[in-house]
């Protein structure tokens, strides 16, 4: 099946939920807190900090796309032996990831009202070392939440996979930029700890919604 065989509303729904998932995934502290800490230690301007965010976010999605491509290839090989079951397998993985984030959100202790001590950082080294250190940090950790979405679209052609990757990149960089900028402006002022309490629940719900879309597309 090629992208042209898919109904346009289905593609738009998939890309829309994919963008939201990538954006919400970027709310995880590992996607913005290092940039705030390093940026303050290096005395970076907001523009320079966002430059590091953009480069690191794109590197993060590049490695995610590589791993996702390998998963798609493996999934297509398996689908030859389990014809028709691959979409349901990917939907099951999405449901499991969604349930995991929902349950973790319900069981996690509340975040302290004052947030992490952003000012408690030691002076860092050169700007280049700090910049590339952040890029490597993100590149070395593919977005595991996004991988089942690649698997769910394994049979839809390169066009859909490329569109998904572009959507993930935009959503991830946008999310990282928003949360990094907000934290830099002041955690306690903007009450980001309230978002941290519910981020897992919203992300889990988004993953379950994608799973439902995958199942609905097979009916």
C-alpha positions in Angstrom: 0.0 0.0 0.0 1.3 3.4 -0.9 0.6 6.8 0.8 -1.9 7.6 -2.0 -4.0 4.6 -1.0 -4.6 6.0 2.5 -7.5 8.3 3.2 -6.3 11.9 3.7 -8.1 12.2 7.1 -6.3 9.1 8.4 -2.9 10.5 7.4 -3.7 13.9 8.9 -4.9 12.3 12.1 -1.8 10.2 12.4 0.5 13.1 11.8 -1.4 15.3 14.1 -1.3 12.8 17.0 2.3 12.1 16.1 3.2 15.8 16.5 1.4 15.9 19.9 3.1 12.8 21.1 6.6 14.1 20.1 5.8 17.5 21.7 4.7 15.8 24.9 7.6 13.5 24.9 9.9 16.5 24.8 8.4 17.6 28.1 10.4 14.9 29.9 13.1 16.7 31.9 15.9 14.9 30.1 14.9 16.8 27.0 15.2 20.3 28.4 16.8 20.4 31.9 20.3 19.7 30.6 20.1 22.7 28.2 19.0 25.0 31.0 21.7 23.9 33.3 24.5 24.0 30.7 23.2 27.2 29.2 23.3 29.0 32.6 26.7 27.6 33.4 28.0 28.8 30.0 26.1 32.1 30.3 24.5 31.4 26.9 22.0 33.8 25.3 18.5 32.4 24.6 19.3 32.2 20.9 22.5 30.2 21.5 20.6 27.9 23.9 17.9 27.3 21.4 20.5 26.6 18.7 21.8 23.8 20.9 18.2 22.6 21.4 17.5 22.5 17.7 20.7 20.6 16.8 20.3 18.1 19.7 16.6 17.6 18.9 17.3 16.9 15.2 20.1 14.4 16.2 17.6 12.8 18.6 15.1 12.2 15.9 17.8 11.1 13.4 18.8 8.2 15.6 15.2 7.5 16.4 14.5 7.3 12.6 17.4 4.9 12.1 16.3 2.6 14.9 12.7 3.0 13.7 13.8 2.0 10.1 15.4 -1.1 11.5 12.3 -2.0 13.4 10.2 -1.5 10.3 12.5 -3.8 8.3 12.3 -6.4 11.0 8.6 -6.0 11.3 8.0 -6.5 7.5 10.1 -9.7 7.7 8.1 -11.0 10.5 4.8 -10.0 8.8 5.6 -12.4 6.0 5.2 -15.2 8.5 2.4 -13.5 10.5 0.4 -11.9 7.7 -2.0 -9.2 8.9 -0.9 -9.3 12.5 1.8 -6.5 12.4 -0.6 -3.5 12.8 -2.2 -5.2 15.8 1.2 -5.9 17.3 2.2 -2.3 16.9 -1.2 -1.2 18.4 -0.6 -3.5 21.4 2.8 -1.9 21.9 1.3 1.5 21.8 -1.4 0.5 24.3 1.3 -1.0 26.6 3.5 2.2 26.4 0.4 4.3 27.0 -0.6 2.3 30.0 2.9 2.5 31.4 3.0 6.3 31.3 -0.5 6.5 32.7 0.2 4.2 35.6 3.6 5.9 36.3 1.9 9.3 36.3 -0.7 8.0 38.9 1.9 6.4 41.1 4.7 9.1 40.9 5.2 11.4 43.8 4.3 15.1 43.3 7.1 17.3 42.0 8.4 19.7 44.7 6.9 23.1 44.2 10.2 24.9 43.9 11.4 22.6 41.1 15.0 21.6 40.6 17.8 23.9 41.7 18.6 25.5 38.3 21.2 27.9 39.7 23.2 25.2 41.4 25.6 24.5 38.6 29.4 24.5 38.2 31.2 26.5 35.5 31.5 24.4 32.4 34.3 24.1 29.8 34.4 25.5 26.3 31.2 26.4 24.4 31.9 23.9 21.7 32.4 21.1 24.1 29.2 22.0 25.9 27.2 22.3 22.7 28.4 19.0 21.2 28.1 17.2 24.5 24.3 18.1 24.5 24.0 16.9 20.9 25.6 13.6 21.6 23.6 13.2 24.8 20.3 13.4 22.8 21.6 11.4 19.8 22.6 8.5 22.1 19.0 8.1 23.4 16.4 7.4 20.6 12.8 8.3 21.5 11.5 4.9 22.6 7.9 6.3 22.7 8.0 7.1 19.0 9.3 3.7 17.8 5.9 1.8 18.0 4.4 4.5 15.8 7.0 3.6 13.1 6.1 -0.1 13.4 2.4 0.7 13.1 3.1 2.3 9.7 5.5 -0.4 8.4 3.4 -1.2 5.4 2.4 2.3 4.4 5.4 3.2 2.3 8.4 5.5 2.6 6.3 8.6 2.0 4.3 8.1 5.2 7.4 7.2 7.2 9.2 10.3 5.9 6.3 12.4 6.8 6.2 10.9 10.3 9.9 11.6 10.8 9.5 15.2 9.7 6.5 15.5 12.1 8.4 14.0 14.9 11.3 16.4 14.3 9.1 19.5 14.3 7.2 18.3 17.4 10.3 17.4 19.3 12.3 20.5 18.6 9.2 22.7 19.2 8.5 21.0 22.6 12.2 21.1 23.7 12.3 24.8 22.7 9.1 25.7 24.6 10.0 23.9 27.8 13.7 25.0 27.7 12.6 28.6 27.2 10.0 28.4 29.9 12.3 26.8 32.5 15.0 29.4 31.6 12.5 32.1 32.3 11.8 30.7 35.7 10.4 27.4 36.9 8.6 28.6 40.0 7.1 31.7 38.2 5.6 29.6 35.4 4.6 26.7 37.6 6.1 24.1 35.4 5.9 21.6 38.2 2.1 21.4 37.6 2.7 20.2 34.0 5.3 17.7 35.2 2.6 16.1 37.3 0.3 15.5 34.4 2.7 15.1 31.5 2.8 11.3 31.8 -1.0 11.0 31.8 -1.4 13.2 28.7 1.5 11.3 26.9 0.0 8.0 27.8 -3.4 9.0 26.5 -1.9 10.2 23.2 -0.2 6.8 22.7 -3.4 4.9 23.4 -5.2 7.2 20.9 -2.6 6.4 18.2 -3.1 2.7 19.0 -6.9 3.1 18.5 -6.3 4.9 15.2 -4.1 2.0 14.0 -6.8 -0.5 14.9 -9.6 1.6 13.4 -7.6 1.8 10.1 -7.6 -2.0 9.9 -11.4 -2.3 10.3 
